């Protein structure tokens, strides 16, 4: 197992060699452009789960169609207009019929304000990082007019505005990166499009715009990539963005479509190695090297994962002798939250038991669940019986109502029993899936809002997209025999 996903250079090199031969790009000075190696992507940190993030407000002329989270800070929710916000009962976020995701503002209940402060700070850091990249591959390319051009991966710098009035194509393989450093404004004419070819991905395209006006996306125009703007981002009527609008002032919308760049979507898996306390996480449910490798915990710890701070990203935790050690980042370091709950030998579980957007813990002991609505020491808030001694406790949102409830896996025969309420009683769903000795794992594998079942067997995951009997929908290998499975939304994308 390696620390990060292996990305072969051969595809990029092959593409760049080909581009050198056939693209024949011409610079504004008349020089021929060469193809460049990709720079490193810009780390967005806690800003990554936001399709729109603004410091001074988001205004919308309905109806827009937005996929991803929206956030404003330090301005409060009164600066989010045109969405007909519906506050969640916890007051930690709002929803809208126009948004597939959550809407956050600085005046919402804890921990939203602190999380937004971090996200905005990370947005500003990402802007500075993109702006500060040195040794550009080209400066003043096409004198700032990209209309009709095809551009290879690389780092590009302009001291002027950048204008796009007809389609521009970004051509490169799936692992390629573009960073555009624009000292002036970015202006797209009506109907102009940023097109991708060769496998290029919106998630690795970054428009850093430092001009005094900001970004102007004309009517029905289309943009690919993350926009990091010092000033406002305006999307005019019918314009669309496959990326992110991250503005240090305002974002204005008018019947637009915005979609956060696709990544894994939904939950993906990982493994905990009991012999050494290492954790390996994947951002896709596919075989391959781990995207994240962390040394956290001790040999013999019990792993769990959850969104402990309500920021939309699941992070790691371990339990040792009845003490929970929870971390708010998927990195090595000391626990952010530490408390005692339950007894040594209890089986830990985690879920959002009350629908407040924050995952809290529980334990399963001899056929009894004891659940806590805060990550702190204290008596259980909910206690009920389910299953038999020897069963393994599991949790998930089995019916898509926004509440996590419990279930049990019976190791002796591979049967699963799921409840749609955290109360004693017969199972609402009973499924025979897996074999005796399998380890259960649950998550929203297809990003439909409903958690479903899976098992881990001899270093292989077998995941099912419905809580019914049948063959696995997703099968892949990860880890070693003896590892313990975990699952979560590690990248925070909706």
N, C-alpha and C positions, 0 to 999 in steps of 0.2 A: 504494500500500500504506500503510495506517495502522497505528498502534502497537497498537491493540486492536480487538476485534470491535465493529462498530457495533451498538448496541442501540436500536432506534427507541423514542421516547417515546410514540408515538401509542397503542399498545395499552394501556400503563399508564395514560395519561391517560383514555382511553376507559373503561377498567375503573373507575377511581376515580370518574369522573363518574357512572357507572351505580350504583356502590356507594353514593354519597352519596344518590341518589334512592330506592334500593329496600331497602337493608339495614336501616335503622331500628334500629341497635343502641342499647341503653340502658346507660349506665354505672351503677355502683353508687350514684351520687348522684342518678340520675334524669335526668341530662343525655343528650342524643342524641349518639352518637359520629359523627364525620365520617370519611371515608376519607382516608388519609394517603399521601404520597409515600414510596416505598421508601427506607430508609437504604442506605448502602453495605454490601456483604457483609463479613463478618469474615474476615480473612486467616488461614488455619490454618497456613501455611508447611509445614514438614516434618512436621507432624502430620496433614496431609490424607490420606496414603495409609493411615492406620490407622482401622479400624472400631472397635477398642478400644485405648486407650492409658491406662496406669495407672502410678502411682508405687509402689504398695505391693502389687499382685498382682491376679490374675484367677483366680477360682474358678468351677468349672463342674460342674453336675450333668448328666451326659450323658443323651441325646445332644442337643447343640445343632447348629445349621447356620449357619455363619458365612462370609460372603463379605467379604474384606478382610484386611488385615494386623492382627496383634495385637502389642503391645509393652509391656514393663514395664521401668522404670528409675526410681530406682536399685536397686530390688529385683531379685534374680536369678531365674533360671528355676525355682527351687524353689517360687516363689510363684505359678506358673502350674499349676493343678491341674485334673484332670478331662478332659484332652485326650489323654492317652496320646501324649506328644510323641515324635517320631522325629527325632533330630538329623541334619542334613545332614552329609555327609562333611567339609565345610569347617568345621563348627562355627560358622558365621556365622548360622545360623537353624535352626529346626525346622519340621516339618510335622505335621499331624494329619488324620485322616480326617474330622474335623468342620469343617475350615477350608479354604476355597478361598482361599489366600493363604499368607503366611509368618508365622512366629511368632518374634519377636525378644526377647532378654532381655539385661540389662546384663553378664552373665557370659559371653556368647558371644564368639567370636574377633573381632578387629579386621576391619573398621571398625565393627562393630555397636554397641559401647558408645558411641563418639563420635557416631554417627548418632542413637542414642536420646537422648543428652543434648541434642542439637539439637532433636529432635522434642518432647521434654518441655518444653524452654524455649519453643519456639514455641507449644505448648499453653497454657502459663501466660501468654504474651504475648497470645494470642487471648482468653483469659478476661478479662484486664485490659482489653483493647480493648473487648470487648463490655460489660463492667461500667462502663467509663468513658464510654460514649456519652452525650452531654448532650442537653438539650432533647427529652425523650420526647414522643411524640405523645399519649400518654394515661398517666395514673398511677392506680394502684389500680383498673384496669378491672374492672367487675363485682365489686368488693370481693374480687378474687382467685379467684372461682369461675367458671371458664370453661365449665362444663358446659352443653352444648346451644347454645353460642353460635357465631356466624360472625364471623371476625375478618379485617379487611383488612390489607394489608401496612403495616408501620410499626415504630416503636420504642416498646415498652411497658415500664412500670416498676412494680414492686410492692415495698413495704416488708415484706410478709407472705409467708406460704406461698401457692402457687398450687395449686388443687384442680381436678381434672377427673374427674368421676364418670360422665358420659355424653359422647357424642361431641361434639367441637369441630371446626369446619371452618375451615381457612385458605383464603380465597378470593382469588385474584389471578392475574395472568398469569405466564408462565414466567420473566420477568426480575424478578419481585417478590422482596422481601427482608423477612423478619420477624426482629426481635431482641427477645427477652423477657428483661428484666433482673429477676431474682427474688432478693430479699434473703433470703428464707426458703427453704423446701424446695419441691420439685415433687412432687406426689402424684397419681398416676393410679389410679383405682379399677379393680377387676377388670372386664375386658371393655370398658372405655372405649377410644375410638379417636381419634387425631388424623387427620382426613380432609383431603384436598386437593381443590380445585376451581378451575376456570378456567385450568388449566395450571400451577398452583403446583408448585414443585420442592423436594424434600427438601434439596437441596444448598444452598439459600439460606434455610434456617430455622435459627435459633440460639437455644438455650435456655441462658442463663447463670444458673447456680443457685449462690447463695452461702451457703445455709443450713447449719446445724451438723449436720444429719443427712444431707442430700443429696437424692437422687432415688429415689423409690419407684414402680416401674412394676408395677401389679398383675397378677394372673394373667390371661393371654390378652389383656391390653391391647396396644395398638399405638401407636407413636410415630413421627412423621416429623420428621427434622431432626437437627442436631448438638447433643448435650448437652455443655456445658462446665461441669463441676461442681467446686466446691472440695472437696467431700467425696465419699462413696461413691455409686455408681450401682448400684441393685439391680433386676434384672429377675426377677420372680417366674415361677412355672411357666407356660410356654407364651407368655409375652409376646414381642413382636417389635419390632424397631427398623429402620426404613429411614433410616439416618443414621450417626452415630458416637457412641460412649460414651467421652468423654475426661474421665478423673477424676484429680484430684490426690491421691486416696487409692486406693480399691479398686473393682473391678467384680465383681459376683457374678451368675452366670447359673444358670438352671435350665431346661434343655430349651427354649432360646430360638432364634429366628431373627433374625440380624442381617445386614444387607446395607448395604454402603457406598453412598452415593448415586451413582447412575449418572452418568457423564460421558461421556468418549469410550470408555473401555474399550479395551484393546489399544493398538496402535501407530497413530500418525497421522503426517502428513508435514510437511515444511517445505521451504524453499528457501534456498540460499546464493547471493548475488549476487556473482560474481567481480569485477565492476568496482569495487565499493566496500566489500566485506567485510561487508555487511549480511546478517542471517539473519532469516527470517520463519517462525514456527512456528504450526501449527494444532492445536487440541485435538479437532477432529472432521475426518473425511475428507469435507469438503464445501467447496464454493466459498464465498468470503467473505473479509473482511479477516482478517489474521493476529491470533491471540490474543496472541502474543508477538513483539516486534520488537527485535532486538539488534544493536548495532554491535560486532562482535567479529572480530578478524582484520584482515588487509590484503588489498587487491586482489591476486588471483592465488593466494591460499591455497587449499588443498584441504579441504573440510569433512568432518567425521565426527561421530558422536554415539554415546553409550553411557552406561551406569550406572557411572561411574568409581569411585564410592565405595560401591557396594552398598546404597544407600538406597531403591532401587525406582524412582527417577526418572532418566530419560535426560537428559543434558545435552550441551552443545555442545563442540566442539573444532575445531581447525584444524591443518593440517600445512604447514610452510614450510621448504623446502630441507632436508628430512630431520629437522626438529625438530617434535615434537608439543607443542601448547599446549592443554591440556585444562582445562575449567572445570567446577566442581561445582554451578553454578547457571546457570539460563538468564537471565543478566543480564550487562550489560557489566561489565568489570573485568579485572584481571590474571589470568593463568592460575594455577590451583591446582596443576597438575602440568605440569612442563616437562622434556623429555628428548629425546635424539637416538636415533633408531632407523632403520635402513635408510639409503638413499642418496637424494640429490636426484633426482627423476624417478621414484622408486618410487610405486606407487599405494597409499595407506593403506587399511586396512580395520579393523574392530573386531568383537569378539565375546567371549562368555564361553566360552573354549576348554576350560576345565577344570571348569565347573559350580559354581564357588564363589560365584556371585552377583555377581561383579565383572567388568565388561567391560574387556578389555585389547586391545592393538593388534596389528597385523601389517602387513605390506606384501606386495604382489604385484609380482613383477619378472620379466618375460620368461618367463611360464609357470610360475613358482615362487612358492609361498607361504612366507613366513617369519613365524611367529607367536610372540608373546611372552606369557607367563602373568603378567606384572606390568607395570605402567605405569612402567617405568624403563629406563634404558640397559642394554645388555648383548647377549649373543648370543641368537639365536632359540632358543626351547625346542622348536619343531616346525618342520621344513622338509620340503617335499615338492613334487613337480611335479604340475601339473594345467592342462589347457588349452594354448593356443597364445600365442606372443607377439602382442600386439595385443588379446587378450581383456581384459575388465574383471572384476576380482575382486569377488565378493559374499560375503555370509555370512548365516547364519540357522539357526534350529533347525527343520530341515526335517521331522523326524519326532516332535517333541514330547518328546524324552528329556531336555531340560534342558541340552543341550550345543549350542553354536553350531559349525557346521561351514561349509565353504566351498563355493563354486561359481564358475562363470564365465559371463559374458554375452558373446556373440560379436557385436560391433557390425556386422559385415558382413552378417549374415543374421537377427539377432534371436533366435538360439537360446540357450537356457540349459541348463547342465549342473551338476547339484547332487550333492554327496557327503554321505553320512551319517556319514563319519568323516574326520578330518583326516589323510589318508594318500593316497599315490598310488594310482591305479587308475581303472577305468572309472567313469563317473558312475552313481549310483543312480537318478537322475531326469534325463531329457532332455526338454525342452519347447521347442517353437517358439512363442514369444509375443512380440509386438511386431514392429517393423520395423527395418531397417537404419538406424543413426543414433540410435535411441532411447537413453535413459539408464536403466540399471536402478535399481530401488529395491525393497527387501524389508522385510517387517514382518508382524506378527500382526494383520492388519486386522480380523478378526472375533472376536478375543479367545478363540480356541479352543486356544491353547498351541502352535500350529504356525505358523512363519513361511512366508509365501508371496510370490509374485513380483509385480512391477509394473514399469511403465515410465513415464518422464516424456518427453513429446513436445510441443514447441512450447507450453510453459507449461500443459500438461494432464497430470494423473495418470490412468493407467489401471491399476487394481489388481485382482488376481485372488485369490479366497479359497481356491483350491486350486492345487497345483503341477501343473496339467494344461493342455492346449490348450483354448482356448475364448475367448469374449468376456469383456471386462472386467466384473467384478461392481460396481465402483465407478469412476465417471468424474466428474471435476470439474477446474475450472481453478484454478490458483494460480501467482502469480509472473509472470515475463516470459520470453520466449524467450531462451535463453542462461543462465538460472539453472541451478543444480545441485541435484538432489533429495537430501534426507536424511529419515530416519524415526526415530521413537522414541516412547516413552511419556513425554510431556512433563509430564503432570500426576501421574504416579506412582500412578494408580488401577489396581487389579488388573483 
